[in-house]
């Protein structure tokens, strides 16, 4: 018998704070890549001569541990909300179109000939000039993936989620999520306080432990273990109203913890390769990522859980911004540096404006071309139907 979507009477209002987190995180990803393109500490990705770490490297070091971790956790929450009104088959079909198609066919049809060619031909140290000519297109395809590794991992986790649900029943899944239900955590009692403390301590060890496994040896962004742990935490735990309420109550505590562990992490690793495997596995890096994410969820739920024009626009266009921004970041960085003799701060401002303007313009243009719209953005249907499908993360309750 086909599993039916969950029915939960508590899911009647849209979680606007999740829209805000998604949109703000993608904006930070764009800014991060502006500094990544001229970084002085990684040894890769930089397009310009280096002269030692500066403000941009400090910003990149500061946001790197929690930026994508929080996005995967929010994606897990979105998956849970999606499955509340979809069957396994509908969910998997939608995720195949929205995630797998853009990160495979979209790369071959578009990104390998834009971002791939640009980075392969321009980024120092990425490609050995002596490689055979027939290898160049292969490297362009690999470089053209850019930030779409996120969609690839998210599709993997979504497929595993469907497989787990097919091998279980709705009753079993509800039993798991009831660990953090209102009846166990709503009252400010010693028992509930102890239960919450035990849960967050165990989850902290889970975050650190998952960071030790399933990491790609060369391409460090493929951290399958820790990002998968974040995704399934979002799916099984953090979608519940009781957890939202607990995070709001403890937001100041998590904020202090995030600042404290952030200072510890920053003092230890700033000026070095913050994407090195040893740094990413270190306990301070992972505790900082975990506490920062909890603080973000708590403060966002408390202060920005309401619709605004800006948050709605960001939520509905974040995939377009995410998909296209790296090409414009790299192209603008090279052009501005080579054609303009201006202060570095002005260069960075111009590159940032070009990245956002170019990404949005390309997104709205590609949406008008049916074939590219499907291959690059994973969108299909009439213009009316596209209103609720134009984001990788956008979910309605």
C-alpha positions in Angstrom: 0.0 0.0 0.0 1.4 3.4 -1.0 2.4 5.5 2.1 0.2 8.5 2.6 1.5 11.9 3.5 1.5 12.8 7.1 -1.4 14.8 8.5 -0.5 17.2 11.3 -2.9 19.8 12.5 -0.1 21.9 13.9 1.2 22.7 10.4 -1.3 25.3 9.4 0.8 28.4 9.3 3.8 29.0 7.1 7.2 29.2 8.8 8.3 32.6 7.4 11.5 32.5 9.5 12.7 29.6 7.4 12.2 31.6 4.3 14.3 34.4 5.8 17.1 32.0 6.8 17.2 30.4 3.3 17.2 33.7 1.6 19.7 35.3 3.9 22.0 32.3 3.8 22.1 32.3 0.0 22.9 36.0 0.1 25.8 35.2 2.4 27.0 32.5 0.1 27.3 35.1 -2.7 29.2 37.4 -0.5 31.4 34.5 0.7 32.3 33.7 -2.9 33.2 37.3 -3.6 35.9 37.0 -1.0 36.7 33.4 -1.9 37.6 34.5 -5.5 40.3 36.7 -4.0 41.2 34.7 -0.9 44.8 34.6 0.5 44.7 31.5 2.7 43.2 28.5 0.9 45.7 28.0 -1.9 42.9 27.4 -4.4 40.0 29.4 -5.8 41.8 32.7 -5.7 42.0 34.6 -9.0 44.3 37.5 -8.0 47.8 37.7 -6.5 47.8 37.1 -2.8 49.5 39.3 -0.1 48.4 37.7 3.2 45.0 37.3 5.0 42.7 40.3 5.2 39.2 41.3 6.0 37.7 39.1 3.3 39.5 36.0 4.6 38.3 36.8 8.1 34.7 37.0 6.9 35.1 33.7 5.0 36.7 32.0 8.0 33.9 33.2 10.2 30.9 32.0 8.2 32.3 28.8 6.6 31.6 26.3 9.4 27.9 27.0 9.8 26.9 28.5 6.4 26.0 25.3 4.6 25.4 23.2 7.8 22.4 25.5 8.6 21.1 25.4 5.0 21.1 21.5 5.1 19.3 21.5 8.4 16.6 23.9 7.1 16.4 21.8 3.9 15.6 18.8 6.2 12.8 20.8 7.8 11.5 21.7 4.4 11.5 18.0 3.3 9.4 17.1 6.4 6.9 19.9 5.6 6.8 18.7 1.9 6.1 15.1 2.9 3.3 16.3 5.1 1.3 16.8 1.9 2.9 14.5 -0.6 3.4 10.8 -1.1 6.8 9.2 -1.5 6.5 9.0 -5.2 5.4 12.6 -5.6 8.2 13.8 -3.3 10.9 11.8 -5.2 9.6 12.9 -8.6 9.7 16.6 -7.5 13.2 16.3 -6.0 14.5 14.6 -9.2 13.2 17.5 -11.3 14.3 20.3 -8.9 17.7 18.8 -7.8 19.0 16.1 -10.0 18.2 17.6 -13.4 19.9 21.0 -12.8 23.0 19.4 -11.1 23.5 17.0 -14.1 21.9 18.0 -17.3 22.0 21.7 -16.4 25.8 21.5 -15.9 26.2 19.8 -19.3 23.9 22.2 -21.1 24.9 25.5 -19.5 27.3 25.7 -16.6 30.2 23.8 -18.2 30.3 26.4 -21.0 30.1 29.4 -18.8 31.5 28.9 -15.3 33.4 25.8 -16.3 35.3 27.5 -19.2 35.9 30.6 -17.2 37.4 28.9 -14.2 39.4 26.4 -16.2 40.9 29.0 -18.4 41.5 31.7 -15.8 41.9 30.4 -12.3 45.6 29.9 -11.5 46.7 26.4 -10.5 43.5 24.6 -11.3 44.6 23.0 -14.6 48.0 21.9 -15.7 48.7 23.7 -19.0 50.3 20.6 -20.4 47.1 18.4 -20.3 45.9 16.9 -23.6 43.3 19.0 -25.4 40.6 16.3 -25.1 40.8 16.5 -21.3 39.9 20.2 -21.3 36.1 19.7 -21.8 36.0 17.1 -19.0 37.7 19.6 -16.7 35.2 22.3 -17.8 32.3 20.0 -16.9 33.8 19.3 -13.4 34.5 23.0 -12.8 31.0 23.9 -14.1 29.3 22.2 -11.2 30.2 25.1 -9.0 27.8 25.4 -6.1 25.5 22.6 -7.5 27.2 20.1 -5.2 24.6 21.2 -2.7 21.8 20.0 -5.0 23.6 16.7 -5.6 23.9 16.0 -1.9 20.4 17.1 -1.2 19.1 14.8 -3.8 21.1 11.9 -2.2 19.6 12.6 1.2 16.1 13.0 -0.2 16.4 9.6 -2.0 17.6 8.0 1.3 14.7 9.6 3.1 12.2 8.1 0.7 13.9 4.7 1.0 13.7 4.9 4.8 10.0 5.8 4.7 9.2 3.0 2.3 10.8 0.5 4.7 8.8 2.0 7.7 5.4 3.1 8.4 4.0 6.5 9.3 3.4 5.3 12.8 7.1 4.4 13.3 8.2 7.8 12.0 5.8 9.7 14.2 7.1 7.7 17.2 10.6 8.9 16.4 9.5 12.6 16.2 7.4 12.3 19.4 10.7 12.3 21.3 10.5 16.0 21.1 6.8 16.5 21.2 5.0 19.1 23.3 4.1 16.6 26.0 7.8 15.9 26.7 9.1 19.4 26.4 6.4 22.0 26.9 6.6 22.4 30.7 9.5 24.2 32.4 10.1 21.3 34.7 13.3 19.5 35.9 12.4 16.5 33.8 11.9 18.4 30.6 15.0 20.5 31.2 17.1 17.4 31.7 15.6 15.8 28.6 16.4 18.9 26.5 20.0 19.1 27.9 20.6 15.4 27.2 19.3 15.8 23.7 21.4 18.8 22.8 24.6 17.2 24.3 24.0 14.0 22.4 23.3 16.0 19.2 26.6 18.0 19.7 28.5 14.7 19.8 26.5 13.6 16.8 27.6 16.7 14.8 31.2 16.2 15.8 31.1 12.5 15.1 29.4 12.8 11.7 32.1 15.3 10.7 34.7 12.5 11.0 33.1 10.2 8.4 32.1 10.2 4.7 34.3 13.1 3.6 35.5 13.3 0.0 39.4 13.1 0.0 40.0 16.0 -2.4 36.8 18.0 -2.9 36.2 19.1 0.7 32.7 20.4 0.1 31.3 16.9 -0.2 31.0 16.3 3.5 28.4 13.6 3.3 28.4 12.7 6.9 27.8 16.0 8.7 25.5 17.5 6.1 23.5 14.3 6.1 23.3 14.5 9.9 22.0 18.1 9.7 19.4 17.2 7.1 18.0 14.3 9.0 18.0 16.3 12.3 15.9 18.9 10.5 13.6 16.2 9.2 13.1 14.2 12.4 13.4 16.9 15.1 13.5 20.6 14.2 10.3 20.8 12.3 8.3 20.4 15.5 6.6 23.5 17.1 7.9 22.4 20.5 11.5 22.5 19.3 10.9 25.9 17.8 9.6 27.1 21.1 12.5 25.7 23.0 15.0 27.4 20.7 13.2 30.7 21.1 13.4 30.4 24.9 17.1 29.5 24.8 18.2 31.8 22.0 20.4 34.0 24.2 22.2 31.0 25.6 22.9 29.6 22.2 24.0 33.1 21.0 26.5 33.3 23.8 27.7 29.8 23.1 28.1 30.6 19.4 30.1 33.7 20.0 32.3 32.0 22.6 33.1 29.0 20.4 33.4 31.2 17.4 36.1 33.2 19.0 37.9 30.1 20.1 37.7 28.6 16.5 38.7 31.9 14.9 41.7 32.5 17.1 42.9 28.9 16.4 42.5 28.8 12.7 42.4 32.3 11.2 45.2 32.8 8.7 45.3 29.2 7.7 43.3 26.9 5.3 39.9 26.8 7.0 38.7 24.2 4.5 41.4 21.8 5.4 40.2 18.3 6.6 41.9 18.6 10.0 40.1 22.0 10.6 36.8 20.7 9.5 37.1 17.7 11.8 38.2 19.7 14.8 35.7 19.7 17.7 35.8 23.5 18.0 34.8 24.0 14.4 31.8 21.6 14.7 30.6 22.9 18.1 30.8 26.4 16.7 28.7 25.4 13.6 26.2 23.6 15.8 25.6 26.4 18.3 25.6 29.1 15.6 22.9 27.2 13.8 20.8 26.9 16.9 21.2 30.6 17.6 20.2 31.4 14.1 17.0 29.3 14.3 16.1 30.7 17.7 16.6 34.4 16.9 15.0 34.1 13.4 11.9 32.4 14.8 11.6 35.1 17.5 12.1 38.2 15.4 11.5 37.5 11.6 8.7 34.9 11.5 6.5 37.2 9.4 6.2 37.8 5.7 7.9 40.8 4.1 8.4 41.7 0.4 12.1 41.2 0.7 12.0 37.8 2.4 9.3 36.6 0.0 11.4 37.7 -3.0 14.5 36.1 -1.6 12.7 32.9 -0.9 11.2 32.7 -4.4 14.4 33.5 -6.2 17.2 32.0 -4.1 17.8 29.0 -6.3 18.4 31.3 -9.3 20.8 33.5 -7.3 22.5 30.4 -6.0 22.9 28.7 -9.4 24.2 31.6 -11.4 26.2 33.8 -9.0 29.6 32.1 -9.2 30.1 32.8 -12.9 29.4 36.5 -12.3 31.6 36.6 -9.2 34.5 35.2 -11.1 33.9 37.2 -14.3 33.5 40.5 -12.5 36.5 39.8 -10.3 38.8 39.3 -13.3 37.4 42.2 -15.3 37.4 44.8 -12.5 40.9 43.9 -11.4 42.3 44.0 -14.9 40.4 47.0 -16.3 40.1 49.3 -13.3 42.9 50.8 -11.1 40.7 51.5 -8.0 41.0 50.7 -4.3 40.3 47.1 -3.3 37.2 48.0 -1.3 35.6 49.6 -4.4 36.5 46.6 -6.5 34.8 44.3 -4.0 31.7 46.5 -4.0 31.5 46.5 -7.8 32.0 42.7 -8.0 29.2 42.2 -5.4 26.8 44.4 -7.3 27.6 42.7 -10.6 27.1 39.2 -9.0 23.6 40.0 -7.8 22.5 42.0 -10.8 23.9 39.4 -13.3 22.5 36.4 -11.4 19.0 37.9 -11.2 19.0 39.0 -14.8 20.1 35.6 -16.0 17.6 33.9 -13.8 14.6 35.8 -15.1 15.9 35.4 -18.7 16.4 31.7 -18.4 12.9 31.3 -16.9 11.5 32.5 -20.2 13.1 29.7 -22.3 11.3 26.4 -21.7 14.1 24.0 -22.4 16.7 25.9 -20.4 14.1 26.6 -17.7 13.8 22.8 -17.2 17.4 21.9 -17.6 19.1 24.6 -15.6 16.4 25.5 -13.0 14.4 22.3 -12.8 11.2 24.2 -13.6 8.4 23.0 -15.8 4.8 24.0 -16.3 2.8 27.1 -17.1 3.8 30.6 -15.8 1.1 30.4 -13.2 2.4 27.0 -11.9 5.9 28.3 -11.8 5.0 30.8 -9.1 5.3 28.1 -6.4 8.1 26.1 -8.0 10.8 28.7 -8.6 12.9 27.9 -5.6 15.0 25.0 -4.6 14.0 25.4 -1.0 10.6 27.1 -1.1 7.9 25.0 0.6 4.4 25.8 1.6 2.7 24.4 4.7 
